[in-house]
Amino acid sequence: MTAVECEGRIVIVDTGLMFPTAEMLGIDLVLPDFSSLRERSDDIEAIVLTHGHEDHVGALPYVLREIGIPPVIYGGLLTIGMVRSKLDEHKLRDVPLQELPAGEVMRAGPFEIELVHMAHSIPDARAVALTTDAGTVLVTGDYKFDQTPVDGIPADVSRLAELGRSGVLCLCGDSTNADRPGVAPSESSVGPALLEVFSRCTGRIVVTSFASNVHRVQQVIDAAANLDRRVALVGRSMRKNFNIASNLGMASAPGGLFISPKEIEDFPDEKVVVISTGSQGEPLSALRRMAHRDHPDVELHSGDTVIFSATPIPGNERSVNETIDRIFQIGAQVVTAADAPIHASGHGWQEELKLMLNLTKPDYVFPFHGDHKRLKLHADLAESVGIDRTRIFTGRNGLALDVDGSGARFTADVHASMIFVDGVSVGEPDEFALRDRRKLSDDGVFIVVATISSDDGSQVADPEVIFRGVPFAEDADGLRDELRGVVEDTLADAAEEQVREISLLQQDLHDDIAEFVYEKLRRRPLVLPVVVEV
Amino acid sequence: MTAVECEGRIVIVDTGLMFPTAEMLGIDLVLPDFSSLRERSDDIEAIVLTHGHEDHVGALPYVLREIGIPPVIYGGLLTIGMVRSKLDEHKLRDVPLQELPAGEVMRAGPFEIELVHMAHSIPDARAVALTTDAGTVLVTGDYKFDQTPVDGIPADVSRLAELGRSGVLCLCGDSTNADRPGVAPSESSVGPALLEVFSRCTGRIVVTSFASNVHRVQQVIDAAANLDRRVALVGRSMRKNFNIASNLGMASAPGGLFISPKEIEDFPDEKVVVISTGSQGEPLSALRRMAHRDHPDVELHSGDTVIFSATPIPGNERSVNETIDRIFQIGAQVVTAADAPIHASGHGWQEELKLMLNLTKPDYVFPFHGDHKRLKLHADLAESVGIDRTRIFTGRNGLALDVDGSGARFTADVHASMIFVDGVSVGEPDEFALRDRRKLSDDGVFIVVATISSDDGSQVADPEVIFRGVPFAEDADGLRDELRGVVEDTLADAAEEQVREISLLQQDLHDDIAEFVYEKLRRRPLVLPVVVEV
């Protein structure tokens, strides 16, 4: 999420989300913190979306709910199509979504908004040029300079060059592959490689890839048709995205090529290609379920070949490897991008980042969309093409870059951490709740309930003891008895010392139980004492 | 852990452990399930350890406690030294640990036991040849055919060839790198690469590697001495392993080279090399603490170079990447094995696995030590050197391979899952406890306590409500009041329906609270109702 402000008016570029890391226990989604924009919703002229990937549009429903609906939301045709479907699912209707064709200029307050066609791993990716009296800010979105894209329309280098000649004030550039020397392979190189692998397969073929990579899915379909195999799309997002793209005329298949997942078993193995979600080993994805022999329609077996036309996103290596190993265990073959050139990244490599810098000749460079390592490497690339270090700004979320006639500098540091989505609850990271969840998941929970008389503090019922998430408690009854003994001792001590304050009594119970459990089990669970006075 | 049995007598080769995966919430260690050996402890002639890595010796203390102490435990010199230190920590003394020099033959029941010197990423790695009247079983341990190892003693190919000429009945071979074509680089190629990288560093150097890789640590020390830099060993296992190796004469440093971690700041940056634990991004390791600016002795800063002389073990990518990115954020440089040839695997690649097969010419091949993918690829390699597929057995834990004059076949399937260590508790995976931990970590816990009269079931105290691990409960008091209302409604309904059985009442409370929480928060936490009768 990038906000560009001029004369007190704002255009927002992209509203993406992150998927939670392993430490964010139980959290469903991570959103950008847009609280600083909440009071300024009247100042927002437009939201512009570069492309339809979740890390660029996924937070939109939350943003619209929290800061209101802006006058207009622009994007490429497929982007708008995918976003409309997403907003429908969130029951957000009457949102002013509008396709802005590349090259057309729309005015919004002090801004001229123009989209520039780029290539990426989803059709209709765009860079955003925002021109004001102060100059042009160019936000690249995710891009590569694919010279032979599948749809035949390479990134619009002429328009980028024109913008560069007119003068780009600031370039906000994608840094994802700033660590990779050279040029990314073309998307259209993947098709022949897939066909080559397919032609060696004698049994059933299962290809997994990102559902939003329409051109990849198209190439799989073409290779299947070429070899006279039928195609089944498996996984909800695979079918949904193909339908959207197909309705927009961006994807197609010969009539009769498709079969439903239920029909797969009706065709000979050598006549079928399954295109499946799950390239990242996602827990509930179709491929993961196949690998665990738990898919209703596809039962993998020896002779099948599973082709990973994708690489693991950093952090997903373990789940991808586990999925692959399960498939080997079943006896099926696995082909990954390490075995054949069946994947191409959608993000430009170093030479492409340099080309972008040389085309646009920005006064200031603002590397974004990458971890600290890649921002730094992108900054190094900018320096290597002759941009002065003082004109390169590697920031972080929340740091505002102020550019005017006299130069550029980081100024305001707006509050911009993360927002967690947990079920239907949305809020700032709650360290206490996450710490409790960590404790609960590591060591479980012990609950003791003591019931005492409000007259004299004496026990009026046996203590209740419950523990959960404590493995190997084979002698659970014995442990429970011991814990009851601890509670009774604590209460007896408290009575002797005339402790009658409930909170103090609970503190004593907590400390004594925690100490006992640590001595006995070497664990530090969450201990929750409850004292009931009757 | 491999058990070789002949005439009812048993030799155990290695007793390793696994580190828990992310799904094994709160579990500390994973041991092999040796329950099938428990009743047979009198039949065990010896335990033989191939080398000192945790995945080969780590379960030894648990094995000794569970199945008793065998007549003798053999291993190479460093292996025995490291194991003795480990058993000391577990307060296991008087264990019959004995160095068995490579080439010497010891008799144990029907077995002749011989160790064959191999190269690996720890000194004193050995293959184990167990010869009985039935023939020789060769267990390779982890190995590579490094022709120029740092200690100058390559794997004993002559002895392997002799064993092959005499006839190897079964080869149990390491499969770790069965997917890598070619030959692994020599450990001694790492030293010059490290020196080359060091010589380009103008500030402080921090090298991280496995503490047990004594030859690697030695090469770092040599490079530091070469450039007139002092060396500090940081991290407990780094110091411990160096001391053991140094006492055995396997590692050394010029007098005065070492400085203590506390002295690091007393020396100019360009005069210091820190050798640190944490190459896998382990949470409490020295390097991870440095990356989080939380190490008592080393404060990383711009100008420092951190060198990863190790690659991430599969599954550790995320924590390693996170550590690297934190270091970039601090402004220090990072050099990994992707940037310079500063790491060499300790496991042989495909050509080495084939060489092992050709040297030993086994009647039967039993690929082990690898996931399903690598076992399968190792089997393919065996076939490629001319071994008949029917003589290659890829099994799994617990499956016994029975070999006799008439052939080989999988027979008994002994119970051999995993054993979890959780604090001081040891037991079989407890699905219930882990499921509870998963629930607790995802959605937290809700506890309600209802106190009712044993006379008529009426409430005698207000319900108590506690929830933990529930984020964003900003209106916690309101939520608590609502939950109390649910409890009171449930009790009122129960009273009306004359439900007096405590367990039924608890079930009602559970269901009503769970439903309320799901409707309100879309979460399914652990709900624990307690009914106290007074």
Interface residues (C-beta under 8 A of the other chain):
Chain A: T21 A22 L25 G26 I27 P314 G315 E317 R318 N321 I324 D325 R326 F328 Q329 V334 D371 H372 K373 K376 F420 D422 G423 V424 S425 V426 G427 E428 P429 D430 A433 L434 D436 R437 R438 L440 S441 D442 D443 G444 V445 I447 V449 T451 V460 A461 E464 I466 R468 G469 V470 P471 F472 A473 E474 K520 L521 R522 R523 L526 L528 V530 V532 E533 V534
Chain B: T21 A22 L25 G26 I27 P314 G315 E317 R318 N321 I324 D325 R326 F328 Q329 V334 D371 H372 K373 K376 F420 D422 G423 V424 S425 V426 G427 E428 P429 D430 A433 L434 D436 R437 R438 L440 S441 D442 D443 G444 V445 I447 V449 T451 V460 A461 E464 I466 R468 G469 V470 P471 F472 A473 E474 K520 L521 R522 R523 L526 L528 V530 V532 E533 V534
